[in-house]
Amino acid sequence: MLLAELNNLKASYGETVIFDGVSADLPAGAVVALVGPNGAGKSTMMDMIAGVRAPDEGRVRWIGRRPPLTYFRQEQESGPATEEDDGQVLEELSRWGVQDGIAYNTASGGERMKLRLAAALAENSRLFLLDEPTNHLDRGSLARLVSRIRKSDATYLIVSHDRHFIDRVADRVWELDHGRLTVYEGNYTDYREKKEAARAARQKHWEQQQRKIAVVEEQIDQLSRWSDKAHRESTKKDGTKEYFRMKAKKKDIQIRSKRRRLEAELEKERIEKPEEERAVEFDMHGNRKKGRRVFELNDVSKSFNGRTLFDGVRFTVLAGERLGLVGPNGSGKSTLFRMLLGEDPHGGDIWRTKGMTVGWLSQSVLDLPLDHTMEEYFRKDTFSEQGKLRTDLANLGFTAEQWKLPLSSLSMGERLKVKLMRFIQDSTDVLLLDEPTNHLDLPSREELERTLESFPGTLLFASHDRYFMDRLADGLLVFEEEKVRKVPMGLEQWERRNEKKDGRASEKDRKLERLRLETEIQAVLGKLTMSQPGSRDYAELDRRFTELTAQLRKL
C-alpha cells in the first residue's frame, strides 16, 4: 500500500539546479534511508515532503489524505515546544533516561538530541521525517532509537550517514546524487553491493561501446583517407578521371552510411560513462612540537546545577597526542573542551599552552553569518590568496557556483566544512573536535579520517562514530563515575580489558552465589531430617530443596 508518490520534483537555488525529475513511491510502513553527498538536496526533499517548501516543478501526491506527520530537523537553537505536563512526552523522556528539569540551552549535544527525539517520537504520527537523528547519540541511546523504529508500524524517511544505523533499521534506500534519485531495496549493505554491481556493469557496457565506436571511427577514417585519395586522382587529366570520381563518390556514400548507423545506434542505446563518486580532500597542516605540554590539569572539578560532572581530575596532554573522549551523553565532554579554552569556570587549575594555536570545532554549525556568501565570508585581499582559497574550497568539494551562494543555502555538512576551512588556513597546532563527523557524508568522513591520520599536531576529539574513534585514537580520556581518567590505549583495547575485568568479577560473583546456595541446601536438608514426611513443612522444604538444586546445576 502506497502512502505517497513523488512526481518529477525539481529544486533549485537561483540558477543552480539541485535535483530535477525526481520520482519515487513511498510505501506505508516502510523505513526508507535517504542517502547522498552533502549538498545533494536531501534536506530540501524532506522540506518538500513535509510541505515546508513547494517544489519548483512536480508535486508530492498523497494517496488519500495526508497522514499526521512529524518533521525532525537536523539542528535548532531552541528546545522542543511541548507542554510541561504532557504525559506522553514525559513518558518518552523517562525511556531515554533524560534528567528531570534539564534545561535545553545548558544541556549537552546528546542530551539536546534526546530531548528533541523524545518530543518528536511522542507525537501520534503515521509518518516521521527524521533528518540526522543519530548525531551526538551515545551507543545506548542509538540502540534505543533502533528499537523504537523497529517496533513501530509508522512510516519513516530518515536522512543519515551512520552506516550501522541504516543497516539495522532500513528496508530500502533512496540515493540522491548528481540531481537524480535511485531506489534500492534492502539496507545500507545491500545498497552498496547493488550500487557497485550496477556501476561495474555500466562501466563494462560503456567500455564495450567505446571499443565499438573506436572500430567504426577507424573504419570511417580509413574510408575518408581512400576518399581523399580518390578525389585527388579524379582531378588528373588522364583517362582514369571518371573512374576515380565514381570511386570517391562511393566512398563518401559509405562514410555517410556508417556515420548515420553509428549515430542512430548511439541515439537509441547510448551508455553514459559512469560518474565517479564525489570525493573531497582536506589539506590541514600543523606545526608539531615534540616534548612540550599542551594542557595540564590539577585537581580540576566541575559542577552544574548542583550536579557534579567530575572531581579531582589530573592529567597532562602532550604535543602530538591523539586522545578520544569517551563517555555517555551529559558526562561533561563538551564542557571539558570549553574549560580547556578558558570559556567555562571550574575548580582547580588548568595550564594552557601559549606557544601553539588551538582550534575548536564545536557541535553546533549554526554560528555562521548565514546571510553572507562564501566569497564574502572568506574575503582575501590579493589575487594569489583568492586563488589558493578557491583551490582549497574545491578540494573540500565545493563548486564554483556555490562561491556566490549565501551560506544559508548550504547543507549542514557543507557548513561544517566551511568551519574546517578556518583551520586549514591557520595551520592550527592543536585541534579540539566535538563530534566532527556529524553532518558529514560518507566520502567526507573517510577523507577526514585519512587526513587527520597525517595531521602532525595534537588532537582531542569526542565522537560516537566507532569507525572514527578506532582509526584515530591512540589514547583515551574516559568519563565515568564523576572522574576523567587518561588511559594510554585505543577504544578497542580498553573495552577488551574491561571485558576481562567483568569476566573476573563475574567468576567471583558465581563462586559467592555457589557458596550461598550450597549453604542454604545444607540448612534445608537439616530441617528435612527433623520434619515428618507428609506434613506441610516437609512438602515446603522439599519444594525449596528442588529449587535450590536446580539453581545450583544452572550456575
Backbone torsions as a table, in degrees:
resi	resn	phi	psi	omega
1	MET	NA	129.6	-179.2
2	LEU	-86.4	143.2	174.0
3	LEU	-96.3	-40.0	-177.9
4	ALA	-158.0	161.5	174.6
5	GLU	-124.9	134.9	171.5
6	LEU	-96.9	117.9	-174.2
7	ASN	-116.0	105.2	171.8
8	ASN	50.6	50.5	-179.3
9	LEU	-73.1	141.7	175.5
10	LYS	-132.5	139.7	177.0
11	ALA	-137.2	139.7	178.0
12	SER	-149.9	155.9	171.4
13	TYR	-119.9	109.7	-175.1
14	GLY	62.6	-126.3	179.9
15	GLU	-87.8	-6.8	-176.6
16	THR	-89.3	118.1	177.7
17	VAL	-86.4	122.9	-179.3
18	ILE	-83.3	-50.6	172.6
19	PHE	-151.7	161.0	-174.9
20	ASP	-152.6	143.6	176.7
21	GLY	66.4	31.3	-176.7
22	VAL	-83.9	123.5	179.3
23	SER	-136.5	142.9	177.6
24	ALA	-168.0	157.1	173.9
25	ASP	-100.7	136.0	176.8
26	LEU	-109.3	102.6	-178.3
27	PRO	-73.5	148.2	175.3
28	ALA	-68.3	137.1	178.5
29	GLY	82.0	-0.4	-179.3
30	ALA	-79.4	156.2	169.9
31	VAL	-117.1	104.9	-173.9
32	VAL	-105.8	127.0	173.5
33	ALA	-96.3	122.6	177.8
34	LEU	-98.4	112.1	-175.1
35	VAL	-121.3	165.3	179.1
36	GLY	152.9	166.0	-178.0
37	PRO	-68.4	161.0	174.8
38	ASN	-56.3	136.0	178.1
39	GLY	87.2	0.5	-179.6
40	ALA	-74.2	-19.2	177.9
41	GLY	109.7	19.6	-176.9
42	LYS	-62.9	-49.1	179.9
43	SER	-65.8	-34.1	177.1
44	THR	-63.0	-42.4	178.1
45	MET	-64.1	-39.0	177.0
46	MET	-62.5	-41.0	177.1
47	ASP	-57.7	-41.3	-179.2
48	MET	-66.3	-42.9	-179.9
49	ILE	-66.8	-36.6	179.2
50	ALA	-75.4	-12.8	-177.9
51	GLY	84.0	10.4	178.8
52	VAL	-75.5	-34.1	-180.0
53	ARG	-131.4	137.0	177.3
54	ALA	-83.8	141.0	176.3
55	PRO	-64.2	148.8	173.5
56	ASP	-66.0	-34.8	173.0
57	GLU	-145.4	160.8	179.6
58	GLY	79.8	-174.6	-179.1
59	ARG	-158.5	160.4	170.8
60	VAL	-98.1	115.5	-177.3
61	ARG	-103.4	118.4	178.9
62	TRP	-88.2	138.2	177.5
63	ILE	-85.2	100.9	-171.0
64	GLY	84.7	-153.8	179.8
65	ARG	-77.3	148.7	177.0
66	ARG	-65.6	130.2	-176.8
67	PRO	-74.4	163.8	172.0
68	PRO	-55.8	133.5	-168.7
69	LEU	-131.0	137.9	174.6
70	THR	-117.9	127.9	-178.4
71	TYR	-114.8	110.2	179.1
72	PHE	-99.6	110.8	-176.6
73	ARG	-86.0	166.9	-176.0
74	GLN	-59.9	-61.5	-173.6
75	GLU	-138.0	148.5	171.6
76	GLN	-154.5	149.0	-176.2
77	GLU	-73.2	-39.2	-175.5
78	SER	-97.2	160.2	-179.5
79	GLY	-77.7	176.5	-179.4
80	PRO	-66.4	142.3	-179.8
81	ALA	-86.7	92.8	-179.7
82	THR	-132.9	155.2	176.3
83	GLU	-75.9	144.1	-177.5
84	GLU	-63.6	-28.8	-177.6
85	ASP	-101.6	19.8	178.5
86	ASP	-69.8	107.6	-175.4
87	GLY	-62.3	-40.5	-178.8
88	GLN	-63.9	-41.9	179.8
89	VAL	-65.6	-44.1	-179.9
90	LEU	-61.9	-38.9	178.2
91	GLU	-65.7	-41.4	179.1
92	GLU	-66.6	-39.2	178.4
93	LEU	-61.9	-39.2	179.7
94	SER	-65.0	-35.2	178.2
95	ARG	-65.2	-32.9	-178.5
96	TRP	-85.6	-3.0	177.7
97	GLY	71.1	30.9	-179.8
98	VAL	-81.4	132.8	-178.7
99	GLN	-63.5	135.1	179.9
100	ASP	-59.8	135.7	173.3
101	GLY	75.4	9.6	-178.7
102	ILE	-68.3	135.1	-178.9
103	ALA	-87.2	136.5	-176.1
104	TYR	-62.7	-41.1	-174.1
105	ASN	-72.8	-14.4	177.6
106	THR	-112.0	0.9	-178.4
107	ALA	-77.9	158.8	176.1
108	SER	-73.7	169.7	-179.9
109	GLY	-58.5	-42.5	179.5
110	GLY	-67.3	-39.6	178.9
111	GLU	-67.9	-37.7	175.6
112	ARG	-61.6	-43.5	-179.9
113	MET	-61.8	-41.4	-179.9
114	LYS	-68.0	-37.4	176.1
115	LEU	-60.3	-44.4	-178.8
116	ARG	-71.1	-40.5	179.0
117	LEU	-64.5	-41.4	180.0
118	ALA	-60.6	-44.4	179.2
119	ALA	-65.1	-40.3	-178.2
120	ALA	-69.6	-45.8	-175.3
121	LEU	-75.3	-16.0	176.3
122	ALA	-74.8	-16.0	-179.7
123	GLU	-72.1	141.8	-177.5
124	ASN	-86.0	66.0	-176.0
125	SER	-102.7	157.0	175.9
126	ARG	-100.3	-13.1	179.1
127	LEU	-137.1	125.9	177.8
128	PHE	-116.1	122.7	173.8
129	LEU	-103.4	108.9	-174.5
130	LEU	-113.5	113.1	-178.5
131	ASP	-101.1	105.2	-178.6
132	GLU	54.7	60.3	-177.9
133	PRO	-77.9	-12.1	-175.4
134	THR	-93.3	-7.3	179.9
135	ASN	-57.4	134.7	176.4
136	HIS	76.5	-10.1	-174.4
137	LEU	-76.0	135.2	173.1
138	ASP	-76.2	176.6	-172.6
139	ARG	-64.5	-37.8	178.9
140	GLY	-63.8	-43.4	-179.8
141	SER	-68.4	-37.0	177.9
142	LEU	-63.1	-42.5	177.6
143	ALA	-62.5	-36.7	178.6
144	ARG	-65.3	-41.6	179.3
145	LEU	-65.3	-41.4	177.9
146	VAL	-59.5	-46.7	-179.7
147	SER	-62.3	-40.4	-178.9
148	ARG	-62.7	-42.8	-178.6
149	ILE	-70.5	-42.2	-178.3
150	ARG	-62.7	-36.4	-176.8
151	LYS	-81.3	-14.6	-175.6
152	SER	-84.4	148.4	174.0
153	ASP	-103.0	10.3	176.7
154	ALA	-76.8	172.5	176.6
155	THR	-97.5	137.6	-178.4
156	TYR	-126.3	131.3	168.2
157	LEU	-118.6	116.0	-168.3
158	ILE	-124.3	125.1	170.2
159	VAL	-91.5	122.4	-179.7
160	SER	-157.1	146.2	172.5
161	HIS	-109.3	12.2	-179.9
162	ASP	-87.1	108.6	-174.0
163	ARG	-63.0	-44.8	-179.2
164	HIS	-64.8	-41.5	-178.8
165	PHE	-61.9	-47.7	-179.8
166	ILE	-62.1	-40.4	178.7
167	ASP	-59.4	-33.7	-173.3
168	ARG	-87.2	-19.0	-174.8
169	VAL	-121.4	-29.1	-168.4
170	ALA	-81.2	141.8	170.9
171	ASP	-110.6	-2.6	171.3
172	ARG	-159.6	157.6	-177.7
173	VAL	-127.3	130.3	170.0
174	TRP	-103.8	122.5	177.4
175	GLU	-105.6	120.7	177.6
176	LEU	-107.0	112.5	-176.3
177	ASP	-156.6	143.7	-179.6
178	HIS	51.6	36.0	174.7
179	GLY	79.0	4.7	-177.9
180	ARG	-124.4	154.1	177.6
181	LEU	-113.9	128.1	177.6
182	THR	-121.0	134.7	-176.5
183	VAL	-103.9	131.2	177.5
184	TYR	-125.2	136.2	173.5
185	GLU	-80.4	144.0	176.5
186	GLY	104.3	-173.0	-177.9
187	ASN	-92.0	-164.4	-174.4
188	TYR	-65.0	-42.2	179.6
189	THR	-62.0	-43.7	177.5
190	ASP	-59.9	-43.4	-179.2
191	TYR	-61.0	-46.2	-178.9
192	ARG	-64.1	-40.4	179.9
193	GLU	-65.9	-44.5	-179.0
194	LYS	-67.9	-39.1	-179.8
195	LYS	-64.9	-44.1	-179.2
196	GLU	-66.6	-39.3	177.7
197	ALA	-64.0	-43.0	179.5
198	ALA	-65.5	-40.3	179.5
199	ARG	-66.1	-40.7	178.6
200	ALA	-63.2	-39.2	178.4
201	ALA	-66.2	-43.5	178.2
202	ARG	-62.8	-40.7	179.1
203	GLN	-61.2	-43.4	179.9
204	LYS	-63.4	-46.1	180.0
205	HIS	-65.6	-37.3	178.2
206	TRP	-64.6	-44.2	179.5
207	GLU	-63.6	-38.9	176.9
208	GLN	-62.8	-43.0	179.4
209	GLN	-66.6	-38.2	178.5
210	GLN	-63.7	-38.0	177.3
211	ARG	-65.2	-40.7	178.9
212	LYS	-65.4	-42.0	177.6
213	ILE	-61.2	-41.5	-179.4
214	ALA	-62.8	-39.9	179.0
215	VAL	-63.7	-46.2	-179.1
216	VAL	-65.4	-42.5	179.0
217	GLU	-62.2	-36.9	177.6
218	GLU	-65.8	-40.9	176.8
219	GLN	-62.4	-42.2	179.0
220	ILE	-65.0	-41.1	177.5
221	ASP	-60.9	-42.2	179.6
222	GLN	-63.8	-44.6	178.0
223	LEU	-62.6	-37.8	179.5
224	SER	-64.1	-41.1	178.2
225	ARG	-64.3	-41.2	177.4
226	TRP	-65.0	-39.7	-179.7
227	SER	-65.2	-43.1	178.7
228	ASP	-60.0	-42.6	179.5
229	LYS	-63.7	-42.6	179.8
230	ALA	-64.1	-39.3	178.3
231	HIS	-63.3	-40.2	178.1
232	ARG	-65.5	-40.8	180.0
233	GLU	-67.4	-30.1	-177.0
234	SER	-71.9	-10.2	179.4
235	THR	-89.6	-6.8	-179.7
236	LYS	-73.5	158.1	-173.3
237	LYS	-99.8	11.6	177.5
238	ASP	-87.5	-169.5	-173.4
239	GLY	-78.7	-2.8	-178.4
240	THR	-92.1	1.9	-174.9
241	LYS	-56.1	-49.6	-176.3
242	GLU	-66.8	-36.5	179.3
243	TYR	-61.4	-46.9	-178.4
244	PHE	-71.5	-30.7	176.6
245	ARG	-63.5	-44.6	178.4
246	MET	-66.0	-38.4	179.4
247	LYS	-64.6	-42.2	178.7
248	ALA	-63.5	-40.5	179.7
249	LYS	-64.0	-41.2	179.6
250	LYS	-63.4	-43.8	178.9
251	LYS	-63.6	-39.8	179.1
252	ASP	-62.3	-39.3	178.4
253	ILE	-64.6	-42.1	178.8
254	GLN	-63.1	-40.6	179.3
255	ILE	-62.0	-48.9	-179.3
256	ARG	-62.1	-39.3	-179.8
257	SER	-63.9	-47.0	179.7
258	LYS	-63.5	-41.2	-178.9
259	ARG	-66.8	-39.4	178.2
260	ARG	-63.6	-43.1	179.5
261	ARG	-62.7	-41.5	179.2
262	LEU	-64.4	-46.1	-179.3
263	GLU	-64.1	-39.0	178.6
264	ALA	-65.3	-40.4	179.9
265	GLU	-67.1	-41.9	179.6
266	LEU	-67.5	-36.5	178.6
267	GLU	-64.6	-34.8	-178.1
268	LYS	-81.9	-41.4	-172.2
269	GLU	-133.1	35.4	-179.3
270	ARG	-65.3	132.8	178.1
271	ILE	-108.3	116.2	178.7
272	GLU	-74.3	147.4	178.3
273	LYS	-64.0	128.0	179.7
274	PRO	-57.2	133.6	-178.4
275	GLU	-77.6	138.5	175.9
276	GLU	-70.7	147.2	174.8
277	GLU	-63.7	141.0	-178.9
278	ARG	-60.8	136.8	178.1
279	ALA	-124.5	148.0	177.3
280	VAL	-123.2	160.7	-178.9
281	GLU	-137.2	120.5	173.6
282	PHE	-95.8	136.6	-178.6
283	ASP	-128.3	88.2	-174.3
284	MET	-113.7	136.6	-177.8
285	HIS	-126.5	141.4	175.2
286	GLY	-135.0	158.0	-179.8
287	ASN	-101.1	88.4	-174.5
288	ARG	-64.9	129.3	178.8
289	LYS	-119.4	115.7	-176.9
290	LYS	-85.0	152.5	172.4
291	GLY	72.4	17.5	-180.0
292	ARG	-124.5	147.5	177.6
293	ARG	-79.2	148.7	173.9
294	VAL	-107.4	-48.2	175.7
295	PHE	-138.4	147.8	172.7
296	GLU	-139.9	124.6	-177.6
297	LEU	-111.8	133.1	179.7
298	ASN	-130.1	114.2	178.2
299	ASP	51.3	45.4	-178.1
300	VAL	-83.1	136.7	178.1
301	SER	-136.0	156.7	178.4
302	LYS	-150.5	126.5	175.4
303	SER	-122.8	153.7	-178.2
304	PHE	-146.2	120.2	-179.5
305	ASN	51.9	43.0	177.8
306	GLY	81.0	0.3	-179.1
307	ARG	-108.8	129.3	178.2
308	THR	-82.2	121.0	175.1
309	LEU	-81.4	-48.9	176.0
310	PHE	-159.3	161.6	-174.3
311	ASP	-151.3	147.9	176.4
312	GLY	63.2	35.6	-175.2
313	VAL	-82.1	129.5	177.5
314	ARG	-137.5	120.3	169.8
315	PHE	-166.3	163.5	178.8
316	THR	-124.2	136.9	174.1
317	VAL	-104.1	122.4	-179.9
318	LEU	-98.2	154.9	179.4
319	ALA	-58.5	133.8	176.9
320	GLY	91.9	-7.6	-179.7
321	GLU	-73.9	154.8	177.9
322	ARG	-127.0	100.8	-173.3
323	LEU	-113.5	126.6	174.9
324	GLY	-96.5	133.2	179.0
325	LEU	-88.5	124.0	-174.2
326	VAL	-123.4	129.8	177.4
327	GLY	167.2	162.7	-178.7
328	PRO	-69.9	165.7	175.7
329	ASN	-56.1	136.2	177.1
330	GLY	84.7	5.9	-178.5
331	SER	-83.2	-9.8	173.1
332	GLY	112.0	17.5	-177.4
333	LYS	-66.0	-49.6	178.9
334	SER	-65.6	-35.5	177.7
335	THR	-61.6	-42.0	178.9
336	LEU	-61.6	-40.1	177.2
337	PHE	-57.8	-47.2	-179.8
338	ARG	-63.8	-36.2	177.5
339	MET	-65.8	-40.6	178.8
340	LEU	-63.4	-28.3	178.8
341	LEU	-87.8	-2.8	-179.3
342	GLY	78.4	21.3	-175.8
343	GLU	-103.9	1.7	-177.1
344	ASP	-139.6	126.2	-179.6
345	PRO	-65.8	153.5	-175.6
346	HIS	-162.5	168.8	172.5
347	GLY	-93.9	157.0	-179.2
348	GLY	83.6	-170.2	-174.3
349	ASP	-119.8	137.3	172.3
350	ILE	-124.7	117.0	174.9
351	TRP	-91.7	132.2	-177.1
352	ARG	-120.1	141.1	178.2
353	THR	-65.6	144.2	173.3
354	LYS	-112.4	-4.1	-177.4
355	GLY	-96.1	1.6	-178.5
356	MET	-133.5	152.3	176.3
357	THR	-87.6	137.5	-177.9
358	VAL	-117.0	127.5	176.9
359	GLY	-114.9	137.7	-178.8
360	TRP	-120.4	124.3	172.8
361	LEU	-105.6	103.9	-177.3
362	SER	-80.1	171.5	-179.7
363	GLN	-65.8	-35.3	-175.6
364	SER	-78.6	138.0	172.5
365	VAL	-116.9	28.3	-176.4
366	LEU	-99.9	0.3	-173.4
367	ASP	-97.7	31.4	175.6
368	LEU	-97.4	152.8	174.6
369	PRO	-73.7	88.5	-169.0
370	LEU	-65.8	-17.6	178.7
371	ASP	-83.7	-8.4	178.9
372	HIS	-86.4	149.4	169.3
373	THR	-83.2	167.5	177.7
374	MET	-63.6	-34.1	179.3
375	GLU	-62.7	-40.3	179.6
376	GLU	-73.8	-39.2	-177.0
377	TYR	-68.4	-37.3	-178.9
378	PHE	-107.7	43.9	-176.1
379	ARG	-65.3	131.2	178.2
380	LYS	-123.9	149.7	-173.8
381	ASP	-81.1	-38.7	-173.7
382	THR	-103.4	158.1	179.9
383	PHE	-63.3	-41.0	-178.5
384	SER	-66.5	-39.1	178.5
385	GLU	-64.9	-40.8	178.3
386	GLN	-65.3	-37.5	179.0
387	GLY	-63.7	-43.6	178.2
388	LYS	-65.2	-40.1	-180.0
389	LEU	-61.3	-44.6	180.0
390	ARG	-65.1	-35.4	176.7
391	THR	-63.8	-44.6	178.7
392	ASP	-62.3	-41.7	178.8
393	LEU	-64.3	-38.7	176.9
394	ALA	-64.2	-39.3	177.5
395	ASN	-64.8	-24.9	176.7
396	LEU	-85.2	1.4	176.0
397	GLY	95.9	10.2	179.7
398	PHE	-89.0	145.0	179.5
399	THR	-94.8	166.4	179.0
400	ALA	-63.3	-33.6	-179.5
401	GLU	-64.5	-35.4	-177.7
402	GLN	-69.7	-18.3	178.1
403	TRP	-56.9	-31.7	-176.0
404	LYS	-99.2	-6.0	-176.7
405	LEU	-85.1	149.8	175.3
406	PRO	-66.3	151.1	-179.6
407	LEU	-62.3	-23.3	178.8
408	SER	-64.9	-21.5	-179.4
409	SER	-84.0	-7.6	-179.0
410	LEU	-81.9	151.0	174.5
411	SER	-70.9	168.0	179.4
412	MET	-61.8	-39.3	178.6
413	GLY	-64.0	-38.4	178.9
414	GLU	-69.0	-36.3	177.5
415	ARG	-64.7	-37.8	177.5
416	LEU	-62.5	-41.0	179.4
417	LYS	-68.1	-29.7	174.0
418	VAL	-62.2	-40.9	179.2
419	LYS	-68.4	-36.8	176.7
420	LEU	-61.5	-29.5	-179.1
421	MET	-58.3	-32.9	179.0
422	ARG	-61.0	-41.9	178.9
423	PHE	-67.6	-36.9	179.2
424	ILE	-61.1	-44.3	-177.3
425	GLN	-71.5	-32.3	-172.7
426	ASP	-91.5	-1.6	-177.0
427	SER	48.0	55.6	-174.2
428	THR	-64.5	140.0	-179.7
429	ASP	-86.3	-38.9	-176.0
430	VAL	-125.4	128.0	179.0
431	LEU	-114.2	128.0	171.0
432	LEU	-109.2	110.5	-173.3
433	LEU	-115.5	116.9	-179.0
434	ASP	-104.0	104.7	-176.2
435	GLU	52.6	61.3	-173.7
436	PRO	-69.4	-20.7	-177.5
437	THR	-89.9	-6.8	176.6
438	ASN	-56.8	133.8	177.2
439	HIS	79.4	-14.5	-179.6
440	LEU	-78.1	138.5	174.5
441	ASP	-73.4	173.1	-172.4
442	LEU	-63.3	-45.5	177.4
443	PRO	-59.7	-37.4	179.9
444	SER	-68.4	-38.7	177.2
445	ARG	-61.4	-47.9	-177.3
446	GLU	-65.1	-38.8	179.6
447	GLU	-69.2	-38.2	177.7
448	LEU	-63.8	-40.6	176.9
449	GLU	-59.7	-46.3	-179.0
450	ARG	-63.5	-39.6	-177.9
451	THR	-68.8	-45.0	-178.4
452	LEU	-67.5	-24.4	174.4
453	GLU	-61.2	-34.5	-179.0
454	SER	-97.8	0.2	178.6
455	PHE	-65.0	122.5	-173.4
456	PRO	-83.4	-2.7	-176.9
457	GLY	-90.3	-162.2	-179.4
458	THR	-97.2	139.0	-172.7
459	LEU	-132.0	121.5	170.0
460	LEU	-121.4	127.8	-176.6
461	PHE	-146.8	144.6	172.3
462	ALA	-109.3	129.2	-178.5
463	SER	-155.4	140.8	172.4
464	HIS	-98.8	5.6	176.4
465	ASP	-83.4	107.5	-173.7
466	ARG	-62.3	-40.3	178.0
467	TYR	-57.8	-46.8	-177.1
468	PHE	-62.3	-46.0	-178.2
469	MET	-64.6	-46.2	-178.4
470	ASP	-63.4	-34.2	-173.9
471	ARG	-78.0	-30.7	-168.3
472	LEU	-111.2	-29.7	-171.8
473	ALA	-82.2	123.0	170.7
474	ASP	-104.7	1.9	174.9
475	GLY	-157.3	165.3	-176.2
476	LEU	-132.1	150.7	163.5
477	LEU	-111.7	108.5	-172.3
478	VAL	-98.2	123.3	179.5
479	PHE	-99.5	109.2	177.8
480	GLU	-159.8	145.9	176.6
481	GLU	50.9	45.6	176.5
482	GLU	60.0	29.2	176.8
483	LYS	-132.2	159.2	169.9
484	VAL	-125.9	115.2	-177.8
485	ARG	-113.5	138.4	174.6
486	LYS	-93.6	124.9	-179.8
487	VAL	-123.5	136.4	-173.2
488	PRO	-87.9	58.6	179.6
489	MET	-158.9	162.3	177.3
490	GLY	-78.6	174.2	-174.1
491	LEU	-64.0	-43.3	-176.9
492	GLU	-63.1	-44.6	179.7
493	GLN	-64.7	-40.4	179.5
494	TRP	-64.0	-41.8	179.3
495	GLU	-66.6	-39.4	177.5
496	ARG	-62.2	-41.0	179.0
497	ARG	-62.8	-42.1	179.8
498	ASN	-66.5	-36.2	177.8
499	GLU	-62.8	-40.8	177.8
500	LYS	-64.1	-41.5	177.6
501	LYS	-61.3	-44.8	179.8
502	ASP	-62.2	-37.5	179.5
503	GLY	-63.9	-43.1	178.4
504	ARG	-65.4	-40.6	178.5
505	ALA	-64.4	-38.7	-179.1
506	SER	-66.2	-39.1	178.8
507	GLU	-64.5	-39.9	177.1
508	LYS	-63.0	-42.8	178.6
509	ASP	-62.5	-39.4	-180.0
510	ARG	-64.7	-40.2	178.6
511	LYS	-62.9	-42.1	179.1
512	LEU	-65.3	-40.8	179.5
513	GLU	-66.4	-38.8	178.4
514	ARG	-62.7	-42.8	178.9
515	LEU	-63.1	-41.2	179.2
516	ARG	-62.2	-45.9	-179.0
517	LEU	-63.7	-44.1	-179.6
518	GLU	-63.1	-39.1	178.9
519	THR	-64.3	-43.5	-179.4
520	GLU	-68.2	-35.4	178.6
521	ILE	-62.8	-43.7	178.8
522	GLN	-62.3	-38.5	178.8
523	ALA	-65.2	-42.0	179.3
524	VAL	-64.7	-42.9	178.4
525	LEU	-60.9	-39.8	178.0
526	GLY	-61.5	-41.9	179.7
527	LYS	-68.7	-35.1	179.6
528	LEU	-61.4	-37.8	-178.9
529	THR	-67.6	-20.1	-178.8
530	MET	-95.8	-5.2	-175.4
531	SER	-102.2	154.7	179.2
532	GLN	-86.7	124.2	176.2
533	PRO	-55.8	137.9	-179.0
534	GLY	93.8	-12.8	-180.0
535	SER	-79.9	165.1	179.7
536	ARG	-64.3	-42.1	179.7
537	ASP	-62.7	-40.2	-178.2
538	TYR	-63.9	-42.3	-179.6
539	ALA	-64.2	-40.7	-179.9
540	GLU	-67.6	-42.4	178.9
541	LEU	-65.8	-37.7	178.9
542	ASP	-65.1	-41.3	177.2
543	ARG	-62.7	-42.3	-180.0
544	ARG	-66.0	-37.9	177.9
545	PHE	-62.4	-41.3	178.7
546	THR	-63.5	-42.4	178.6
547	GLU	-61.6	-47.3	-175.7
548	LEU	-65.9	-42.0	179.3
549	THR	-66.3	-34.6	176.8
550	ALA	-65.1	-42.1	177.9
551	GLN	-63.7	-38.6	179.8
552	LEU	-66.4	-42.6	178.0
553	ARG	-62.3	-42.6	-179.8
554	LYS	-63.9	-38.9	-179.6
555	LEU	-66.3	NA	NA
